[in-house]
């Protein structure tokens, strides 16, 4: 079930609907191709690339910066004279992953010996930063909320954790039966120190073929209005509006990748809570974090990893006690 009132039409044809169902925005090698022009905005982009065993793909970054993020499987990224070996992961529900940053005006070859599925999160940008490797152990894993609003946030490219020009990207995991992206919040206006203007893409995967729900309500007359049943491979585009909750059905965990960018001179994520629902934050200190979290923590790279692939080699270790992140 999807209720939408905001399908836009541009001079060059229809833009993507705000709820992008799996397969409906495939293009060429991409299972999902959300570029600014198709979304009807200016900054944020997301592609999902499926590579067969032995498959390769060439990415021309153009006027955007990109992060290559394994969703399942691993890959090698060759760009700007660098070689980044991404160990990846079995699935988005199994572990934090390493990643690679590709600057604007660059070519990158992505190759996967065993095959896999890879998100390419992008943003139009001005500065040309160096190509870099993002190490899985350095990804801050945050537990946000409490009770049935508990969720896990993997802040791999949050504004204060990894340097980009405009791109902000994080992963969120919500246990079955919980709500995340709650209270509803927005970031569609520029109010220095209070709210930043950011376009946002949600890309969903649901555990074991399950489903979830996502809501965007208007923050202005005629604004974005979406109530969507979401499944693996679906996306929701949010140019404006109060977004949340994202609801995971009981028994099936929900994952989503958030990709954000905007016109502000300062790269920051500042949000404003919906005035009718922000009070829920005051109840969190009196509740325990869901004991199912964290679903996993960042682990150190395998001993076979070499300096050219990221951090120096080091022996594997046992994950720290889960209580350290609560």
N, C-alpha and C positions, 0 to 999 in steps of 0.2 A: 504494500500500500504506500502510495506517495501522494501527498497533496502539495501542489506548487502553484504559485500565482505570479511568478516572476520570470518566465521565459522571455529573454530579450531578443530583439531582432536588430541586426546591424545592416549597414548599407551593402555589405558583401554577403548577406544571408544570415541564417539563424546562428546565434551563439549557442554554446552548449547550455543545456538545462542545468539548473543549480544542483539537482541530484543526477549525477552521472552514473548510470548503471554499468556494471561490468561489461566490457566489450563494446559499448556504444560510442566510445571515443578512441577506438583503436585506429592507428595510422601507421602504415608501413611496418617497420619492425617492432613498433610499440603496441603493447596490449592496452596501454592508456597513454594518451598524448594531450595534455592540457597545457597549451601555450597561452600567453596573454591575449593574443588576438582572438582565439577561439573562446576564451573565457569572458571576453568583453571588458577586460581591464588592462593594466599597464605593466605589472611587475612580476607576479608569482607564476611559477611553472612547475609541472610535474610530469614525468614520463615513467612508465614501467616497462622494462625490457626483459623479455624472456629469451634466454640463450639456450640452445640445445647443447649436449656434450660436444666439446670442441668448437663451439660457436664463437664468433667474433663480431664486434660492432664498432664502428667509428663514430665518435661524437664530435661535432663541430660546435664549440661553445658559443660562437657569435658574440653578441653583446651582453651575455649573461654569465654568471658564475654558477657552478654546478657541484653538487655532492653526489658521488656514486655510493649508494647505500645497499648492501646485500639484504634482501628479504629472505631468500633461501639460497644456499650454495655460496661458493666463493668465486673470486675472479682476480685477474691481473689487470691493472690499469697502467698503460704507458702514456705519459704526457710530459711535455716540456723537459725531455731528457731524463725523467724520473720513471722508476718502475715501482709500483706499489702492489704488493701481493696481499690481497684481502682474504683473510681466512674465512670470513663470513660466518654463517650459522645454518643450522638445520631448518629453522623457521623463526618467525618473529616471536613465537611463544617459547623458544628454547634458550635464548641468550642474547646479551648485548652483542653488537657487531662492531668491527672496525669499518673504516670508510675512507674515501679519497676525495680531496678537493681539487676541482679542475677550474682554473681561472678563465676569465673571458678571453676572447681572441686566441683560442688554443684548439688543438686537435688532441683527442684522446682515443686510444684503442682499448676496448674492453674485451677481454678474452676469458673464457671459462672452460677448463678441461672437462669438468664433470657436469656442466650446465647449471643453470640457476635462474633466479628471478631477482631483478635489481631495480631499485627506485633511483631515478635521477631527479633530484630536487633542485630547482633552479630559480634564479632571480635576475632581472635586469639590473645592471650595476654600472658604476663609473670607474672605480679603481680596479687595477689589475694586480691582484695579490699572487704570491707564489703558489705553485702546486704543492700540496701537503698530504701527509698521511694522518688519519685520525685513529688513535689507538683505542681499542675496546676498554682496557683497564682505566683509561682516563675519562671515560664517559660518566658524569655524575648521575647516579641513580637516586631519584627523589621519591619519597612516599608523600603523597598529597591528600589532604582531607582525612576523614576518619569514618568509622561505622560503614554504612552502605554507600557513602560517598568516597570511600578509599580507592585510590588508584596509584599506579606506578608511572613515573615520568622518566624516560631516558633522555637526558638533556645533552645530546651529542653535538648539536649546533645551536644551542641557545645563545642569546645575545651576549652573555657573560662567560661562556665556556669555550667557544671556538671562534676564531676571527674570520669573519666574512665582511664583504662590503655592505650588502643589503639583506642577504638571505638569513632567515631564522628557521630552524627545523628541530622538532623534537618528536619522540615516540611516546605514546600513552597506552598502557595496558590496564584494562578494567576487568576485575573478576566477575564471573557470571552473577547476575542479580544486582549488581551495583550500578550507580550513576556516576558519570564523570562529566567534564566540561560543565560543572555545576558549582556555584550558582551560574545562571546564564550571564554572559558578559559580552562586551563589545569592544572593538578597537577600530572604529570607522571615522573618527574625527581626530584632528591634531590639537591637543590641549597640553602644552608643555608641562612635564612633570606629573601629568594625570592620565593622559590617554594618548596612544600613538595610532596613527592611521596605517593599517595593515590589511592587505588582501590575504585571505587564508584558504587553503585547500586541506580538506580532510580526506585521507585515503584509508579505507577500512579493510581489515581482514578479521574474520570471525572463526573461532576455533571449531573444528569438526563439522563444518557445514552449517553452523548456526546462523542466527540473525540478531540484529539489534535495531535500535531506533535512534534517530537524530532529529533535533528540532532547531530551527532558526526562526525567530520572530522579528517582525519589523521594528526598527529603531527610528523610523521616519515614515511619513506617508508614502505608500507605494513601495516600501522597501522590501528586502528579501524575506520571503515567507515560505518555509519548507518544513514539512513533516514527512520524514522518509524512513521506510523500512530498508535497512542497509545489510548487505551481505558481502562476502569476500570479493574484492575487486571493485566495489562501488566507491565513488567519491562524492563529496559535497563541496560546492564552491560558495564561498562567503565573502562577497564584496562589501557587505554591510550587514548590520543587524545583531540582535542579541542571540548568541549561539550557545546551545546547551538546553537540556542535557543530552549526552550520549548515553544510551541505556543498553546494557548487556543483558540478554535474556538469561534466566537461571540455567546453570549447567554449562554455559559456553562463554569463555572469556572473549573479550573484544580487544582488538588492537587497532590503533589508528596512528598514521603519520601526519603530523601537522607541518605544512609548508607555508611560510609567511614572508611577505616583503611589502614595502611601501615607499612613499616619496620622501619621508622624513630625512633630514640631514644626519640625525643620530639613529643608529641601529639599536632599537630598544623595544621591548614588549611591555607596554603599559595598558592595562585594561580597566574598564569601568563595569562594576557589577550592576545587574538589573535591580532597581530600587525596591522591587517587591520581593526579591529573593535573596539579597545579599546577607540577610540576618542569619542564614544557615551556617555561615562561617563561625559565628559565635558559639555554636553548639559543638563544634569539633573537639575543643580541648577536653570535654567531658566524656568523650567516647574513645574506645581503643581503635587503633588501625586494624583493618581486616587482617586476620592471621594468615591468610593466603598470600599476603604480600611480604617482601618482594617475591614475585614469581621467579626471579633469578637476579643475579648480580653480575657485574663485569668481572671477567676472569683474565688472568694474564695470558700473553701470547704463548703459543706452543714453542718448544725449545728449538724447532727447526727454523723459526723466523730469523731473517738476516737484517742487518742494519739498513740495507737498501729498501726493505719492505716496511720499515717503521722503526720501532725502538730496538735496542740491542737485544741479542738473544739472552734468555734467562729461563731457568727451569720452571716447569708447571708447578702450581701450588693448589692447595685446597681452598675453596671459597671461604671467606670470613663468615663468622656467625651472623645469621640474618638479623640478629638484634642490633648490630652496629648501625644499621640504616633506619632504625625506627625512632 
